[in-house]
């Protein structure tokens, strides 16, 4: 009777070991899928950040140009010039955020002032 019980416990232990092994492989697959999803989310967040920086620079340039034209009365010229400056600032912000253009270090700025 004790042998039957030991035998059934060993059988049960082997079944549980097999189930545990399959669960571990499934968990490994789930972790890999989650890691890929995390990379995808980070890329999406970076794209949203870059696009919002670019669009906001253009909008600020256009609004400032419009306000400048309303107060000074220089019809479309202020809007056109500040819109182009906003576009340039937007491109520069995106390039800096993407790491393609380095921001000047404080030492370089001090050398330029002298």
C-alpha positions in Angstrom: 0.0 0.0 0.0 2.8 2.4 0.8 4.4 1.4 -2.5 1.2 2.3 -4.4 1.1 5.6 -2.6 4.8 6.4 -3.4 4.2 5.3 -7.0 1.1 7.5 -7.4 3.0 10.5 -5.8 5.9 10.0 -8.3 3.5 9.8 -11.1 1.7 13.0 -10.0 5.1 14.7 -9.5 6.1 13.8 -13.0 2.8 15.2 -14.4 3.2 18.4 -12.5 6.8 18.7 -13.6 5.7 18.3 -17.3 3.0 20.9 -16.8 5.4 23.3 -15.1 7.9 22.9 -18.0 5.2 23.8 -20.6 4.0 26.8 -18.5 7.6 28.0 -18.3 8.1 27.9 -22.1 4.7 29.6 -22.6 5.8 32.3 -20.0 9.1 32.8 -21.9 7.1 33.3 -25.1 4.8 35.8 -23.4 7.8 37.7 -22.0 9.4 37.9 -25.5 6.1 39.2 -27.0 5.8 41.7 -24.2 9.4 42.9 -24.8 8.6 43.4 -28.5 5.4 45.3 -27.7 7.4 47.5 -25.3 9.9 48.4 -28.0 7.0 49.2 -30.4 5.4 51.4 -27.7 8.6 53.3 -27.2 9.0 53.9 -30.9 5.4 55.2 -31.1 6.0 57.5 -28.2 9.2 58.9 -29.8 7.4 59.5 -33.1 4.6 61.3 -31.3 7.1 63.5 -29.4 9.0 64.4 -32.6 5.9 65.2 -34.6 4.4 67.3 -31.8 7.7 69.3 -31.5 7.8 69.9 -35.2 4.1 71.0 -35.5 4.2 73.2 -32.4 7.2 75.1 -33.7 5.4 75.8 -37.0 2.2 76.9 -35.3 4.1 79.2 -32.9 5.9 80.8 -35.9 2.6 81.3 -37.7 0.8 82.8 -34.7 3.7 85.1 -34.0 3.8 86.2 -37.6 0.1 86.8 -37.7 0.2 88.9 -34.5 3.2 90.8 -35.8 1.4 91.6 -39.1 -1.8 92.7 -37.2 0.2 95.2 -35.0 2.7 96.5 -37.5 0.6 96.2 -40.6 3.1 94.4 -42.8 0.4 92.2 -44.5 1.8 88.8 -45.4 5.5 89.4 -44.8 5.7 88.9 -41.1 3.6 85.7 -41.3 5.7 84.3 -44.1 9.1 85.1 -42.5 8.1 83.8 -39.1 6.4 80.8 -40.5 9.7 79.9 -42.3 11.6 80.5 -39.1 9.2 78.3 -37.2 9.7 75.6 -39.8 13.5 75.9 -39.4 13.2 75.8 -35.6 10.9 72.7 -35.9 13.4 70.9 -38.1 16.3 71.8 -35.7 14.3 70.6 -32.7 13.5 67.3 -34.3 17.1 66.8 -35.4 18.3 67.5 -31.8 15.7 65.2 -30.3 16.6 62.4 -32.7 20.3 62.9 -31.8 21.4 63.9 -35.3 22.5 67.4 -34.2 24.3 67.8 -30.9 23.4 70.6 -28.6 26.3 72.9 -27.9 28.1 72.2 -24.6 28.4 75.0 -22.0 32.2 75.2 -22.7 31.6 75.7 -26.4 29.1 78.5 -25.7 31.6 80.3 -23.4 34.3 80.1 -26.1 31.9 81.6 -28.6 31.2 84.6 -26.3 34.9 85.5 -26.0 
